[in-house]
Amino acid sequence: MDENQFDHIADEELRRLSRSLDGFDPDELEADLSMGVLTITLGDGQRVVINSHRAAGQIWMAAFRKAWHFSPREEAGAWTWRTADAELHDTLSRLLSERFGRDVRV
């Protein structure tokens, strides 16, 4: 995959994630997407940072003293972002569900 294609699909994914967080109460969560970095600030001040990393060809996520590096995979005509054993949306959904004590889907 060339850099232009990576930038396109990574930027698209970050925008999709950002839009999926729009419905949250601002006291619970605020999401800010700027220059390839999605910063999610929770009401208690903790952060989840998700960014595209062109050199590695991955989307990186750091949260709660852990980090993940998701690589793009084309599956059934769509791009997904995966580690060996996790998917980006599922991982973020699980983390937020654990923090909020309810089911959260992003």
C-alpha positions in Angstrom: 0.0 0.0 0.0 1.4 3.4 -0.9 1.4 6.4 1.5 -1.4 8.2 -0.2 -3.7 5.2 0.1 -2.7 4.7 3.7 -3.4 8.3 4.5 -6.8 8.2 2.8 -8.0 5.1 4.6 -6.5 6.1 8.0 -8.0 9.6 7.9 -11.4 8.1 6.9 -11.2 5.7 9.8 -10.3 8.4 12.3 -13.2 10.5 11.0 -15.6 7.5 11.4 -14.5 7.0 14.9 -14.9 10.7 15.8 -18.4 10.8 14.4 -19.3 7.7 16.3 -18.5 9.5 19.5 -20.6 12.6 18.7 -23.7 11.5 20.7 -21.9 11.3 24.1 -22.7 13.8 26.9 -19.8 16.3 27.0 -19.6 15.7 30.8 -18.9 12.0 30.0 -16.6 12.2 27.0 -15.2 14.8 24.5 -13.6 13.8 21.2 -11.2 16.0 19.3 -9.8 15.1 15.9 -6.9 17.2 14.7 -4.1 16.5 12.2 -4.4 12.7 12.3 -4.8 12.5 16.1 -8.1 11.6 17.8 -8.0 12.5 21.4 -10.9 11.2 23.6 -11.0 12.9 27.0 -13.2 11.2 29.6 -15.1 13.1 32.3 -12.5 12.0 34.9 -9.7 13.5 32.8 -8.3 10.2 31.5 -7.5 10.1 27.8 -7.5 7.7 24.9 -5.3 8.8 22.0 -5.7 7.2 18.5 -3.5 8.3 15.7 -2.4 7.3 12.3 1.3 6.4 12.0 2.3 6.5 8.3 5.8 5.2 8.8 4.5 2.0 10.4 1.4 1.8 8.2 -0.8 1.5 11.3 -3.3 3.2 13.6 -2.0 3.4 17.1 -4.1 3.6 20.2 -2.9 4.3 23.8 -5.3 4.2 26.8 -5.1 3.3 30.4 -1.4 2.4 30.3 -1.8 0.1 27.4 -1.1 0.5 23.7 -2.2 -1.2 20.5 -1.0 -1.1 16.9 -3.7 -1.9 14.4 -2.8 -2.7 10.8 -5.2 -2.3 7.8 -6.8 -5.4 6.3 -9.2 -5.5 3.4 -12.1 -7.8 4.3 -15.1 -8.2 2.1 -14.4 -5.0 0.2 -14.0 -2.9 3.3 -11.0 -1.9 5.4 -10.7 -3.0 9.0 -7.9 -2.3 11.5 -6.6 -5.3 13.4 -3.8 -6.6 15.7 -3.2 -10.3 15.8 -6.1 -10.8 18.2 -8.2 -7.5 18.3 -10.1 -5.1 16.1 -10.0 -1.3 16.6 -13.7 -0.6 17.0 -14.2 -3.7 19.2 -11.3 -2.7 21.4 -12.4 0.9 21.8 -16.0 -0.2 22.5 -14.8 -2.6 25.2 -12.6 0.0 26.9 -15.4 2.6 27.0 -17.9 0.0 28.1 -15.7 -0.9 31.0 -15.2 2.7 32.0 -18.9 3.7 31.8 -20.3 0.4 33.2 -22.7 0.0 30.2 -22.6 -1.3 26.7 -20.9 1.2 24.3 -20.5 0.6 20.6 -18.3 2.7 18.4 
